[in-house]
């Protein structure tokens, strides 16, 4: 059985994600208590149930977790049963979640004097879940369609390794991604944007990639980046981390950062016990000229 646990902050897109998984052939259940999830998984995996479920998606938020101990029991259950699972944590900025709740006029499940205080308290309470999630998605700039497509893409991928590494490019002019573990800045390198023949291209194009990497400082910077990343991966794994998010930023997120992300991801893909995937944020947001 394949299992996807959708969790994260209220208002970050859990309902949309579960609908996307349902469209992908998953049997979905929302607001599942940890104790019920454990009971269900034990019976499904041990064949004690007449249900024939091959793909299951569970929505679990702060209301379903009464204590850190209960959450750890769920994780221990997943490990002991050797369940093939992904835990997708949906995050978003406080401002975006605040606006979403103001638009829908729904009550936040985490009771507090103000809505903003509710969001902050929930973020603190869900930090332990964030740390143990295999995939973290910042939905601040996502439309429902973009999030659905992202979830469907994850649903069709296989989790084969013990740490997932997400390498993404971004433009500082559009803000820094909030879910990064490591962030590198390549704005110090010559910018292809000012080369007329390269301006409208991206780091995915051979001409741009070769231009970015043609400078001695580019090669030296790359070697230092990759050396640090390779050093950090075993430390993160030793600490029990299952998801590592690496961001490479340049001014617009179109040329230099894209070239670096592609090269770093390619080299990391040769490592054992890792699963590497890439994204180019500004391309997904249609910010590329």
N, C-alpha and C positions, 0 to 999 in steps of 0.2 A: 504494500500500500504506500502511495505517495501522500504526504501530508504537507499542507501549507498553513502556517499559523499567521494570521493577519492581526497585528497589534499596533500600538502607537498612541498618539494623542487624539483626543476627541476633536472632531472637526478636521482631521488631516486626510480623510478620504477612505476610511475603513469600509463603509457601505459600498462605495464605488468599486473598491478592490475585490470585495467578495462577489459582487455581481459579475465582474470580469472573469473571476475564477469559475463561477457557475456556467458562464458562456463557454468556458474551456473544458467543460465536462466534469468539474468537481462537484461533489456533494457538499453543500455549504451549511454551516450552522453559526449563528452569531450570538454574542453575549454568553459564551459557554463558560461556566464556572470551572476553575482549575480541577476541582475534585471530580466533577462530571467528566471532564476531558480525560483525566487519568483512567477512570472506570471504563469509558468508551474505548480508549486505545488498548487497554489491557485485554478487553474482550474481543476486539477486532483482530488484534495481532495473534492472539492465542487460538483463534478459530472458535470461540465460545458464542459467537453471534451468528444468526441466520442472515444477517445483512451481508451483501456482497458488494463492498465498497472498495474500489481500487484507488480512487483519488478523493481525498477529503480535505476540506478547508474549514478551519475554525477561526472565528473572530473572538479574540480575547483582549479585553481592555482592563483598565484599573478597577472596574466594578467586579470583575471576575477573579481578582487576586486579593485575597484577604490579608496576606502577609508574605514577606520575602521567602519564608520557609515553605509555604504552599507552592510558590512559583518554582523553587528549587526541586520540590518533589515532582513537579511536572517535567522538568528538564531531566531529572534522574530517570524517570519513567521512559522518556524518549530514548535515552542512551541505553538503558538496560534492554529495551525491546528492539534496539537497533532499527528504529524507524527512519526511513528515508524522508527527512523533513527539511523545510526552509521556514525560518521565522522572519517575516517581513515587518519591519518597524516603519510606520508612516509618521513622518515628522513634518513640521511646518513652523514658520515664524510666529511669534506671539501676535504680531499685528495682523497677519493673514487669518489666523484662527479667530481672533477677536472680530474681524470684519465678517467672517462667515457666520458666526453666531448672531451678530447684530442683524444680518440679512434674514436669517431664518427665524430669529426670535425664539429659538429653542433654549431650554434650560441646560446649563452645563452639568454633567453628572457629578462633578467634584464640587461639593458645596463650599462656598466661601463668600465673604461680604461683597466682593466685586467679581465681575467676570474675568478681569485680568488676573486677579489673585487666584481664581479657580484654575486658570491655565497654568500659572506658575507652580502651584501646588501639585497639579497633576504631572507636570514635567519632572518635578523632583521625585515624585512617587514612582514614575515609570523609568527612572534612570537605570535601575537594575535590569529591566527588560531590554532597554536599549543596548546595554553592554553585552548581552548575550544573544542579540539578534544576528542572523546570518546576512541579512540584507537591510540596508537603511535607505529610505527614499525621502528626499525633501520635496514635498508637494507644493511648496509656496508659490511656484510659478506654473504649476500644472493645471491644465483644464481637465475636466472629467475624461475626455477622450484620450488625452495624453497619458493619464494615469492608467486607464483601462488597457491601452496598448502596452505600457510598461509591464503591467502585471501579467498580461497574456504572454509576453516574451519570457518572463521569469518562469511562468507555469510550464512552458515547453522545454525549459533547460533542465539538465541533469545536475544535481549536486553530488559530485564525485569525490571531492577533496575535503580536507578538514579546515581550510580557511579560504574564504572568498575575498578576492582583492578587486576592488573597484577603482579603476584609474580614470579620472575625468578631467577634461579641460574646461576652463571657464575664463570669462573676462572680468577683470577687476572693476571695470566701469559699470558692470551690472550687479556687483555685490559678490561677496565670498560665500560659497556653499556652507551651510550650517552643520553639515554632517561629516566634516573631514577629520581624519586622524592625523594625516600629514599633509602639509601644504608647501608647495614650492613656487617661487616667483621667477619667471624667465623674462621679465620686462627689461632686464639689463642687456639683453641681446639685440642686435640690429633688427629692425622691424620691416618685414617684407611689405607691409602696407604702403610704404613710401616708394616702392618699386612699381612703376605703372603696369608692367606685364604681370605682376603677382598680386596686385591689390585686390582683385575680385576672386582670386583663388583661395584655397584653404590649405592647411597643413596636411590634408589628405592627398593633395596633388604633389606629384614627384618634384616639380620645379620648386615649389615652396619648401618642401622637406629638405631638398639638397641645398637650397640657399641658407636655411636656418642652421643646418649642421655643417656648413662649410667653414665656419669660423673656429679658430683654436679654442676660444673661450666657451663656445657651445659644447665642444667635445669634452672639455675639462669639467664644465658644469654637469653634463650628463653623467660622467663617470662618478662624480661626487654624489649625485642624487642616487644612482643605482646602488652604489656601495652602502649608503646609509639605509636605503630601503631593504636591501638583502640582510643587513645587520639587524634591522628591527623586526623582520618577519618572525624569526624563531622566538624572540622575546615576547611578541604579541601572542604567539601560539602557546608558549609556556604559561602565559597569564590566563589562558582559556578563551582568548578572543577568537571569534569565528568569522568576523567581517572586518576588513581593513579598507578604509576609504582614503585614497590618495588624490589630491587635487593639484593640478599644474595650471597656474594662471599667467596670462599676459594681459595686455591692455584690453583687447576686444574679444579674446577667446576664439580667434579664427585662424591664426597662422602659427606662431611660435609654440604656444601651449599645445595645440593639436599635434604638431610634429613630435614634440617631446612625449606626449601621452602615447602615441602610436609606437614609438621606439621603446619606451619603458615597458609597456604592456607586452610587446613582442618578446623582450628578454625575460620578463618574469614568467611568461607562459612556458618556458623551458624548465622551470623549477618543479620539483616533485612536491606533492601534497599541497598544491595550491590550485585554485580555479580563478582565472583572471577574466574580467570583462571590462570593456571600456565604454565611455559615453562622452559626447562633446556637447556640453550644456547649451552653448549659444547656438549651435546648429539645430538642436531640438527645439529651441525657442524661436527659431527663424530670425536670429540676430545677425546672421552672416550676410554681408552685402552682396 
